[in-house]
Amino acid sequence: MALTKESIEAEIKAKVVEIAAQTGDDASELELDDIIPATGLIDSTGLLELIAWYEKHYEIALAQEEINIDNLGTLTRMAEFVLRKKS
């Protein structure tokens, strides 16, 4: 399956929903441009889990300086970052 921005956004959102559910939160209403850390839907451990999954799932290695709000803050930014890394 070809990676599209929309398919990547949907996969990442599904993972955020899964992680949030582990602590009893419902992230199903998360919008594409919501700043994920600012929503409070997942804690710092959840963010680490999300980033580890993201690297493995999309087979990309993140340098420390790439782990920031500009690249990974929202579903849209995360999808766009994957596409840039894969191009």
Secondary structure, DSSP 8 states (H G I E B T S, - for coil): ----HHHHHHHHHHHHHHHHHTTT---TT--TTS-HHHHTSS-HHHHHHHHHHHHHHHT----GGG-SHHHHSSHHHHHHHHHHHH-
